[in-house]
Amino acid sequence: MKITRRELLTRTIVIVLGTGISFKSTRGVEEEKNLVMCIIPDKCIGCGMCVKACKIENKIPVEKPISRTWIEGYEIKIKIPYSESDVKKIVMNTSKNPFLTYKWGDGEHFFVPKLCNQCQKAPCVRVCPVNARFYTAEGIVLVDKNSCIGCKYCVTACPYGATYLHPDQKVTDKCTYCYHRIKRGFSPACVQACPTGARVFGDINNPSSEVSKILREGSVDVLLPEEGTDPKTFYIGLENKFIVEHSIATGEEINE
Amino acid sequence: MYVREYFKKKIGRISLPDNFLFYIWLFVLIVLIEVGAYGIVQIHTKPIMPTQPFESYAGVPWRLLVATYVFFVVSTTGLCIVSSLGEVFGFIRLKPVVRMGLLLALVTILVGLMIIGLEIERPFRAPFAFLAHVNPYSLMFWMIMFYALYMVFLIIEMWFILRDDIIQLSIRSPSSLGRFLYGLISLKFLEPVAGSYRPKYRRKLEHEFAKVLGFITVFVAIIAHSNLGAVFGVTYLPFWHGPLMPIYFILSAIISGAAILMFSSIITFWARGVKIKGKIYDSIQMLRVVLGFALVVDLFFIAWKFVSKFYFPSPVTKEALEIFLYGPLKINFWVFELGIGTLIPILILAIPITGRSVKWNLAASIMTIIGIFVLRYDLVIGGLLGKSISGITYQMYSPHVFEIMAVVGFFALTGLIYTIGIKILPILGTMEEKTGRGE
């Protein structure tokens, strides 16, 4: 079989290109991750290490009552009719821990850590007039701090209250799942700091990861499902449906 | 003018310049503008504002300045609609105040866009951002775009309406600078025949063109304004959410526009010493009809909105309205919005004795303007206070002193631009001649 020089050259080019494309596509499959966070309120003890770790890692003013992640302590006495139940809420978002000084009554009480829900249909991305918010390949919503004009529409639009205006940078800011850390293979700062494992972070496309197991086995909820935001932060075994279904505001906030 | 005569009697021998009150007015306005500028600079240089998220702190993201912005753009839309009634839709009795309405619409849209430009946290970024990278899904983007478009159309429309008179001014102006500038503004050199004579068909053509442009302008104004309503209406906040928000904005725009036009035309006529009678009186009476009608419709709107949200109270909607009915905004709602802003003006305008009196009309229009301003404030702040994701009952907000200073400054700026506009543009002059001669 005789091969002309031209044929040889074409075949070589085709083979090189083909391997290149196939190599690229396999690499793409490998990189396709779907990162989620699971929060297990049962395990949260309200120590506030996640809040401090997040603030230090992301350079948020520690003593100002703003935070990318915060802990809500609830004290609920169920009454019938349900909407007249006695709900009290205490929020920890600085280094000071109000749970230690609060006098807990005899109602049911528990802690719920909260953070940006990384919605797949995020209201903040939709409403931003200048495209300062966008989704990454992992499905994480980020803020482009060089584009944000500070109109605060996203703060108004977020149903979870997870976005805020950074007082020093004068642009909006929110949790990024510590994108700078997870890109390097670390876990987010709050996950690393949690002493009880109430926050679990991982890739849901990997069936052997811890989040996959938890999501398969536990009873999974998201906050405010009626808003249709498709969050990526899941809550496992949330005891009280108050927080999930209504998040109603019949109680008082106590900030001490 | 009564005031000037009074002062002359009091002060006696000291000779005052003829228009010294005018200079005092200008001086006061400029001082107030400086106060406002100080406030704005302070807002942007010192981190005084509550910047917290809802969840964890009592702070609201949209505050007094946003409410003022909404008030201004509502006013501009309303003024445009009311002026178009006279100019485009054949409410001939409104003719004497049409130009004033258009001038006010222009002033309020300029100041309104200035307010929102200075309210955002990064004022210098915004113009470039809106040119470079925009999100077509964002209603806020379309709102700004349509308001900008509306402003352009409004300026062109005004140019066509005023052109003939500006050409006359450019011929009659005593100073050569004035002649040059008026000639430049009106593009007089495009005229085929020099001199004061202009063929009738050209004037008629311009007039027809202005009518068409007026129609387009009011259309764009309503699009922009309903976009603003939708900016609020699409959010999940229970007080704002709903498809009726844009419609409600258009309706309240008519109230705002009619009241402001009534107020400023009466004040302007008094300040310029024009007697309010004849056609001018008729135009004020026409405004009375428009304002009264819009107020009555608005009353039903408010009533059924509250009833429909309170009839089967879900916890969320109930809480959103409790803020108004017996929450932190109860005085604003019952006294200012309903009492001073709606019911008393309706009574004043409806009762013949008060409705036919210009002074009572002025009182009604002032009350309505106050009511509308409080209504805007309540709409913005009240919707955000009811942000009921968490266990918070009501959040608290009271305007910072720098914000109040800024708002005062913006109102003074509106007054200043309007005064200058009245002085240099043929808003009143030709009309005085036209209507004064006939009587």
HADDOCK unambig.tbl for C-alpha pairs under 7 A between the chains (distance, minus, plus):
assign (segid A and resid 65 and name CA) (segid B and resid 52 and name CA) 6.64 0.50 0.50
assign (segid A and resid 65 and name CA) (segid B and resid 56 and name CA) 6.71 0.50 0.50
assign (segid A and resid 65 and name CA) (segid B and resid 57 and name CA) 6.52 0.50 0.50
assign (segid A and resid 66 and name CA) (segid B and resid 52 and name CA) 5.24 0.50 0.50
assign (segid A and resid 66 and name CA) (segid B and resid 53 and name CA) 6.44 0.50 0.50
assign (segid A and resid 66 and name CA) (segid B and resid 56 and name CA) 6.89 0.50 0.50
assign (segid A and resid 87 and name CA) (segid B and resid 391 and name CA) 6.98 0.50 0.50
assign (segid A and resid 88 and name CA) (segid B and resid 391 and name CA) 6.68 0.50 0.50
assign (segid A and resid 89 and name CA) (segid B and resid 391 and name CA) 5.70 0.50 0.50
assign (segid A and resid 91 and name CA) (segid B and resid 56 and name CA) 6.18 0.50 0.50
assign (segid A and resid 93 and name CA) (segid B and resid 56 and name CA) 6.84 0.50 0.50
assign (segid A and resid 126 and name CA) (segid B and resid 137 and name CA) 6.09 0.50 0.50
assign (segid A and resid 126 and name CA) (segid B and resid 138 and name CA) 6.02 0.50 0.50
assign (segid A and resid 127 and name CA) (segid B and resid 137 and name CA) 6.90 0.50 0.50
assign (segid A and resid 127 and name CA) (segid B and resid 138 and name CA) 4.56 0.50 0.50
assign (segid A and resid 127 and name CA) (segid B and resid 139 and name CA) 6.78 0.50 0.50
assign (segid A and resid 128 and name CA) (segid B and resid 135 and name CA) 6.78 0.50 0.50
assign (segid A and resid 128 and name CA) (segid B and resid 138 and name CA) 5.94 0.50 0.50
assign (segid A and resid 129 and name CA) (segid B and resid 134 and name CA) 5.83 0.50 0.50
assign (segid A and resid 129 and name CA) (segid B and resid 135 and name CA) 5.17 0.50 0.50
assign (segid A and resid 129 and name CA) (segid B and resid 138 and name CA) 5.08 0.50 0.50
assign (segid A and resid 129 and name CA) (segid B and resid 140 and name CA) 5.77 0.50 0.50
assign (segid A and resid 129 and name CA) (segid B and resid 141 and name CA) 4.87 0.50 0.50
assign (segid A and resid 130 and name CA) (segid B and resid 129 and name CA) 6.06 0.50 0.50
assign (segid A and resid 130 and name CA) (segid B and resid 130 and name CA) 6.51 0.50 0.50
assign (segid A and resid 130 and name CA) (segid B and resid 133 and name CA) 5.58 0.50 0.50
assign (segid A and resid 130 and name CA) (segid B and resid 134 and name CA) 4.27 0.50 0.50
assign (segid A and resid 130 and name CA) (segid B and resid 135 and name CA) 5.45 0.50 0.50
assign (segid A and resid 131 and name CA) (segid B and resid 133 and name CA) 6.38 0.50 0.50
assign (segid A and resid 131 and name CA) (segid B and resid 134 and name CA) 5.63 0.50 0.50
assign (segid A and resid 131 and name CA) (segid B and resid 135 and name CA) 5.14 0.50 0.50
assign (segid A and resid 147 and name CA) (segid B and resid 129 and name CA) 6.89 0.50 0.50
assign (segid A and resid 149 and name CA) (segid B and resid 120 and name CA) 6.60 0.50 0.50
assign (segid A and resid 149 and name CA) (segid B and resid 121 and name CA) 6.28 0.50 0.50
assign (segid A and resid 149 and name CA) (segid B and resid 122 and name CA) 4.85 0.50 0.50
assign (segid A and resid 149 and name CA) (segid B and resid 125 and name CA) 5.99 0.50 0.50
assign (segid A and resid 149 and name CA) (segid B and resid 126 and name CA) 5.69 0.50 0.50
assign (segid A and resid 150 and name CA) (segid B and resid 120 and name CA) 5.27 0.50 0.50
assign (segid A and resid 150 and name CA) (segid B and resid 121 and name CA) 4.55 0.50 0.50
assign (segid A and resid 150 and name CA) (segid B and resid 122 and name CA) 5.74 0.50 0.50
assign (segid A and resid 151 and name CA) (segid B and resid 120 and name CA) 4.80 0.50 0.50
assign (segid A and resid 151 and name CA) (segid B and resid 121 and name CA) 6.58 0.50 0.50
assign (segid A and resid 152 and name CA) (segid B and resid 61 and name CA) 6.17 0.50 0.50
assign (segid A and resid 155 and name CA) (segid B and resid 61 and name CA) 6.69 0.50 0.50
assign (segid A and resid 156 and name CA) (segid B and resid 61 and name CA) 6.78 0.50 0.50
assign (segid A and resid 157 and name CA) (segid B and resid 235 and name CA) 5.62 0.50 0.50
assign (segid A and resid 159 and name CA) (segid B and resid 236 and name CA) 6.98 0.50 0.50
assign (segid A and resid 159 and name CA) (segid B and resid 389 and name CA) 6.73 0.50 0.50
assign (segid A and resid 160 and name CA) (segid B and resid 389 and name CA) 6.54 0.50 0.50
assign (segid A and resid 161 and name CA) (segid B and resid 53 and name CA) 5.74 0.50 0.50
assign (segid A and resid 161 and name CA) (segid B and resid 54 and name CA) 5.24 0.50 0.50
assign (segid A and resid 161 and name CA) (segid B and resid 55 and name CA) 5.26 0.50 0.50
assign (segid A and resid 162 and name CA) (segid B and resid 53 and name CA) 6.64 0.50 0.50
assign (segid A and resid 163 and name CA) (segid B and resid 53 and name CA) 6.16 0.50 0.50
assign (segid A and resid 164 and name CA) (segid B and resid 51 and name CA) 6.76 0.50 0.50
assign (segid A and resid 164 and name CA) (segid B and resid 52 and name CA) 5.83 0.50 0.50
assign (segid A and resid 164 and name CA) (segid B and resid 53 and name CA) 4.67 0.50 0.50
assign (segid A and resid 165 and name CA) (segid B and resid 51 and name CA) 5.36 0.50 0.50
assign (segid A and resid 165 and name CA) (segid B and resid 52 and name CA) 6.59 0.50 0.50
assign (segid A and resid 167 and name CA) (segid B and resid 47 and name CA) 6.44 0.50 0.50
assign (segid A and resid 167 and name CA) (segid B and resid 51 and name CA) 6.22 0.50 0.50
assign (segid A and resid 170 and name CA) (segid B and resid 121 and name CA) 5.87 0.50 0.50
assign (segid A and resid 247 and name CA) (segid B and resid 389 and name CA) 5.26 0.50 0.50
assign (segid A and resid 247 and name CA) (segid B and resid 390 and name CA) 5.46 0.50 0.50
assign (segid A and resid 248 and name CA) (segid B and resid 315 and name CA) 6.63 0.50 0.50
assign (segid A and resid 248 and name CA) (segid B and resid 316 and name CA) 6.55 0.50 0.50
assign (segid A and resid 248 and name CA) (segid B and resid 388 and name CA) 6.25 0.50 0.50
assign (segid A and resid 248 and name CA) (segid B and resid 389 and name CA) 6.31 0.50 0.50
assign (segid A and resid 248 and name CA) (segid B and resid 390 and name CA) 6.24 0.50 0.50
assign (segid A and resid 248 and name CA) (segid B and resid 391 and name CA) 6.31 0.50 0.50
assign (segid A and resid 249 and name CA) (segid B and resid 388 and name CA) 5.36 0.50 0.50
assign (segid A and resid 249 and name CA) (segid B and resid 389 and name CA) 6.80 0.50 0.50
assign (segid A and resid 249 and name CA) (segid B and resid 390 and name CA) 5.65 0.50 0.50
assign (segid A and resid 249 and name CA) (segid B and resid 391 and name CA) 4.28 0.50 0.50
assign (segid A and resid 249 and name CA) (segid B and resid 392 and name CA) 5.50 0.50 0.50
assign (segid A and resid 249 and name CA) (segid B and resid 393 and name CA) 5.58 0.50 0.50
assign (segid A and resid 250 and name CA) (segid B and resid 391 and name CA) 6.20 0.50 0.50
assign (segid A and resid 250 and name CA) (segid B and resid 393 and name CA) 6.19 0.50 0.50
assign (segid A and resid 251 and name CA) (segid B and resid 391 and name CA) 4.95 0.50 0.50
assign (segid A and resid 251 and name CA) (segid B and resid 392 and name CA) 6.23 0.50 0.50
assign (segid A and resid 251 and name CA) (segid B and resid 393 and name CA) 6.13 0.50 0.50
assign (segid A and resid 252 and name CA) (segid B and resid 391 and name CA) 5.88 0.50 0.50
assign (segid A and resid 252 and name CA) (segid B and resid 392 and name CA) 5.29 0.50 0.50
assign (segid A and resid 252 and name CA) (segid B and resid 393 and name CA) 5.52 0.50 0.50
assign (segid A and resid 253 and name CA) (segid B and resid 391 and name CA) 6.05 0.50 0.50
assign (segid A and resid 253 and name CA) (segid B and resid 392 and name CA) 4.96 0.50 0.50
